[in-house]
Structures are given as C-alpha cells and as structure tokens.
Amino acid sequence: MSQSLEKLRSRMSEAGIDAMLVTAIDNVRWLTGFSGSSGAALVTQSDGIFISDSRYREQAGEEVRGLPVEIYQSPKSLAETMAEAAKNLGLPKLAFEAEHVSVATFNSWKERFNGVALEPASNIADQLRMVKTAEEIEKIKAACGVADSCWSHVQRMLQPGVSEYDIGLDIEFFIRRLGAQLAFSPIVVSGPRSARPHGYPSERKLENGDFVTMDFGANVDGYNSDITRTIVIGEPTKRHREIWNAVLEAQLAAIDAIRPGKGAQEIDALSREVLAKYDFAKYFGHGLGHGLGRLVHDIGGMNAVSKDILEEGQVWTVEPGVYIEAFGGVRIEDDIVVTADGCELLTHSPKQISPT
C-alpha cells in the first residue's frame, strides 16, 4: 500500500469518514501515482478502486499503486462508473472533496448516485499534500536545480538592446533542453513594466537603468520549482539600491524566522515590518509565499490572513516584492523546505543587484 493511501485512510478515520471519493486530479496523482489528466479514486478503509477512461488503459496499469484499476469507455461516463463502483462496494454514504466539486457537478452526481448519500468533506487530501515525503522533496530539489542552472545560463542575455520576449524564449528553451517542463510561462518585465508582478514578456528592449525581474520555474517528474531574481541593467542608482536591499532584507529575515510551529501569517508580517522601516510596505500587495509541489501555487498560503501552521516537510516559496508604478519593481524569490529546527534553502542562485 502506498504511503499516500495510508495517510488518507488515517485522516479519514480521524474525521469519521468510511468512504471518500477523490476527484481533484492533483490529489488523485498524489494518492495513486497516476500522471494522466482524467481519473478518480474511491477509497474505503479496506478497499477502493481507481477509475479512468480507455485512453489511459495501459498507463493506469503501469502507474497506479495501491488500488485496483477499472477502465470505462464511451458511451459510459466517469460519473456513471463511479456511481456503479460505490454501489458495488455497498456504500450507504460517500464523502467527496467539497472544494473541488461545483454545484452543477454535485447535482448531476445526485442523480447518478441514487441510494448513496453524498457528504461534503473539506481539505482531507489537500492538507495531507502539504507535508512532502523525502521522495517528493528530492523531485522538487531536482526542479530547483534546473531553475538554478537556467539563471546562470540567462545571465548573458541581460544587457541593453535585448528584448524581454527574447529572454523569456531563452529561459523556456533552456529548461526544455534539460529535459524538464515549464512550471509556468516565464515572467520577464523591465523598466517601468517591472512594477507588474505577473507581467508577460513584451518586445520592450532592456535599457541602462532598468530593473529587470525574471520569474520562472521547472517541472521535473510532476514537481515544480519557482524562482525570481531582479537585477539592474548598468550602474544601479541610490534609489535602485534602497529598494533592492530592502526587499532582500525582508526575504532573509523571513527565511531566518521559518521553523515548525510558526504561523505562516507571522512570517508574512515580519517581512512587512522590514519593508515598513523603509516606507516600502505600502508597495507590497501580495502574499509572502505559497505552497509548492505538484502545483506551482500549491496548498498553503503565507499571507496576512493565513491560518496555516508551518510543519516539517512543507515546501514554500518566500517572495517579498516592492512595486512602484512608473519606476519599477523588485521581487526576490526562493524555495524552502521546513526542517526540524528551521528551513533548508532549495534554490541557490546568487542574489545580486547587477548581472555577473
């Protein structure tokens, strides 16, 4: 039996759940090892079944662990097959992932699951995914290694006359050339456009005196990295240095404070206190970080309203930013894993205001 399946059954027992239907594809992948785009897992304390369609007959047979596989094909549907499986297992009631099922889907299920009471359950598999296994952490480290290599590679592009678009293409090509996938479309923004936290690359060419922010990541074996660096083209001004140094100080203070038992909200607040010393906190509008794993923006938020408590094995981004309209912005982002007595940095690209 897989470690993920053991964890889910234990959490179900704690919550008084006898049977659980997992349909969010990222939770299905975490639970079973299946890497396809369509599938569901029905899990009881002693039994269960994985369901997918005929496109994945061979793939599911090779990948799925811990559960028997059932394959359906047209004109049968996934909902119909899930309902039949629930009835065949003799289930009087079945929990489902409330956060991932729309009202329309739930209403259609009620017709299919006749005689089986459907009950919403919150954050069962989602919360379990926050704490990574050693194997998962190694895959994230591999993705971080690709991102670090990409940062070293792209340095040669950071000069006047090169367009944001060409830098973005170079990042994308390099990551793919190393055999990884893109975690997301690279962000490359320069000059006044660097005040856009999630701006897309444009044909704008780099100029002396520009902030240039690059945010990118790799996906290796289904797990992601996410890194951001900001540099200045040419000689940084006093204003450049003030903003950049404040962001770096905020990031380093947050990373130093991370340890099990701390509230994610507390770490976010610390970074804002640092920026407030320099009157820059008002320019920091997003959260300090997010969970990282199978999704780039995975379960967990490090922000002003977060209720998450840090635990050993969680992987987070730490990415304070300052964005000043018409001037530019700075973001510095690294990936960390929470350890028994602090955290381990997973990304190791140099943090410097000028390109090497």
PyMOL commands that set and color helices and strands:
alter all, ss='L'
color gray80, all
select helices_A, chain A and resi 3-14+25-32+54-63+78-88+98-100+103-112+125-130+134-157+164-177+191-195+238-257+264-277+281-283
alter helices_A, ss='H'
color red, helices_A
select strands_A, chain A and resi 19-22+40-44+48-53+69-72+93-97+117-121+181-182+187-190+211-216+218-220+223-224+227-232+289-291+298-302+315-318+321-324+328-331+334-339+342-345
alter strands_A, ss='S'
color yellow, strands_A
deselect
rebuild
show_as cartoon
